[in-house]
C-alpha cells in the first residue's frame, strides 16, 4: 500500500520549483549525432571555482573534477610539474582555503597515495537496493531508457510511442502498463504512475512533499537525479537550449525530473523503513557545498600542471619571426581548430611564398543550409549563434525532384530491411548479395568519393550593398584589410571516418558539427563577386584586381585537400595542388607518430577502415587558444595543441573583432577543451564509454550494450590509446595580443565570459610583441610575467 500524500505547504512551492530550475540549468546539453558539437560538461558550474564544482560533483555523481593524487605525483616525478609551479599555484589560491604553506602541496606531489573512492550521496533507489537486494537503480535506468529511446527517437525507429505529447504525459501512459517494476517487487507501481498528478509541476511538488525536501536539500537531490539519467537529461537540456535559441521554451527537462521523482516516491512509499536513512541523506544534502582540504589541494595541483604547460608556451613564443618580404602567392585561411596547426606549419614549410591565416571555420557567415535532396535546413555556425541567412545547394527543379525521389526510395528500402515482418526474409534472400560489399569494405576498397554538390547560394539573393557589407565584415574580422595574395584559399574542414556514429564530432565545431565546405564555397563566391568587390574600397578594404578566392576542404583524418569550383586544366591551380599534396605528406608523417599502429603511408587508410576505433585523435591534446598575428607563432611548433586565430589589434577599430573573439571563438574553444577535460578526468560521468559496445539509439546518441543510460561525451578511445591518456587534461590557456585595457573593458561588459576567467575555467595571458607579458587575475586585474 502507498502512504497517504499530504498537500505541500504553499510557502514552500517557489523554493522547490526554483531548486528544480537551478538543478536543470546545471546539466549540459548533449547535441544529437547528426550535428555533434563539444559541450562544456561543467556549463552549469562556471559561477564557482574548480574545488567547489568538484565537491558538488562528488555529492551528485561520485566523481571529482580533478585528476587523482597519483596522477599529479606522476607529473611531478617526470619533471613536467616543478616545485616552482606548485608554489606559484599556491600563491594564486585563496588564502582562506589553501594549505598553510606550499610545502604541504609539494609533499603531496611526492606521494603516490590515492584518496578513498568517492561515492555520491545515496538516492532512494540506492537505499532500497541495499535494503532489498534488488538492483533498483539498474531497473529504473533500463525502464527509463527503454521508454526514452522510443519517445525521443529522431527517425531511427519504425514506430515511436506518442512522440508528439509531453514527455511526462507519455511516460505516465507507458508506466501505467509496464509491469517490470511490479514483477521486480514494486507492487502497485502501475496504479501509482497512473494516479500521478496530471502536470509536471504538481508531480514535482507532490514528490518533494513525500520526500520531505526543502529548497536547500532539493537542489542537489534534483541534480543527483538528473546525473543518474545521464544523456537522457542532457538531451532534454538540448531541447530546452534549442527552444530558447528561438525565443520559446521547453518542459522536457522538468518532465524527466518529475518521472524520476515518481519512481523515488513509489519506492519510499513501498519501503517505509528507508525513512530514517533517507532523512540522514536529506540532511547531508542540506549542507553547503564547500570543498574540504583535500579537494582544495587537488585543485591547486591542477593549476600547477597548467602553469607548467604555460612555461612551455612562454619559452616557445619568444618574439615575432621575420615578416614576409613580398606579396604571398598563396594565402590559405584555415579554421582555428588545433588540427589545422600541424597542416599550417607543413604548408608554410613547402614554399616561402605561402602564408596561412586562422579564423573560425564558418567564416563569419551565419547560415542555415538546405543540402541537395534535403527538405530540412541545417545550421552551419556556432551553437551560441542563430542563423540569419538561408542557403541552398538544390539543383534545377527537374534534377532536384529526381534526387529527392532516389533519396526517398533509399530510405524506404532501408526501412523495409529493418521492419519486423521483412527483416528475416530480407537476410535470407538478399544477404549473399552483400557479401562482396562486406569484403570490399573490410579491405578498405568500398569507398567512392561522392561528387560535390552544386555551389551553395543564398535563397532570394543579396543586394549589392549587402554583398559588400558582408564581404567587408568578414575580411576585417580576418585581419585581411590589405596585403592579399594572388590566391586566397578558404579551407573549411571535416573528418572522413567509416562506421562511426560520432562522425560529426570530427567535423567543424564552428559549423555546428557540419563540415566547412558550404561556408568556404559561399564565401569564395561572394568575394569573387564583382558587385561585392566594387563596394569594398568604400568600406576600407584594398583588394587587388588579380586576387582570386578559392574554396577547399581539409580532411583532418587523411590530411588531403579538396578544391571546389575550379578547372582541372588550370596550370596555376595545378601548382597549388602540388604544394598542398606535399604539405599533406608532411602532416601525415607528424601525426603518424601518435596514432597506434600507424605509419605515414597508412594514416589516410584509417578513414576507410570500418573497424578503426581511432581514425584520428580529433582535438585531443588541445591546451591553448592564441589570437595574435601569425608572425608570433609562425615557424614554431605548437604540436597540434593550440587553436590559432589571426588577429592584428592595430587594425581593429573600436576592438569589435576582439570582442567577437572573446565572446564566440574563445567560448567555443573552452567548450571543446572542457569536454575533453571532463571525458578524461571523469570518464564514467562525462565520457561516452567504450566504442566497441556502443549501440546507436534514436539518432540521438549511444548506449553501452543493450539500452539503459544514454552516454554523452567522448568515447574512451578518443582520449586514451589503451595504455595511457592521450589527452592531457588541462584547462585552456587563452593568449591574446592586445592592450590590457581593451581586454578588461570587454570582460567588464560580458560577465558570463569574465566568470570563466575569474573562476579559473580558463586562463588568460596577454601577449605583446610576440611574447607573453601579463597574466589575468580575478577581479579585472593583471600581473606581469617575469621570466628568467
SULVENTA-V193956 format. One record per helix or strand of 2 or more residues. SS is the DSSP state (~ for helix, > for strand). FROM is the first residue (numbers start at 1). TO is the last residue. If there is no record, write none. Layout:
# SULVENTA-V193956
SS	FROM	TO
SS	FROM	TO
This chain:
# SULVENTA-V193956
~	10	25
~	33	35
~	43	45
~	50	61
~	69	77
~	83	92
~	102	109
~	124	132
~	136	151
~	167	175
~	180	184
~	189	194
~	200	211
~	215	229
~	231	245
~	252	270
~	272	286
~	293	316
>	330	334
~	338	350
>	354	358
>	367	370
>	378	380
>	389	392
~	397	418
~	423	442
>	457	458
~	464	477
>	487	494
~	503	506
~	509	511
~	517	528
~	530	539
>	548	555
>	560	564
~	571	592
~	604	608
>	624	628
~	630	633
>	642	646
~	649	651
~	653	681
~	683	686
~	691	693
>	694	697
>	701	704
>	710	711
~	716	718
>	733	737
~	740	749
~	751	758
>	763	768
>	771	777
>	781	784
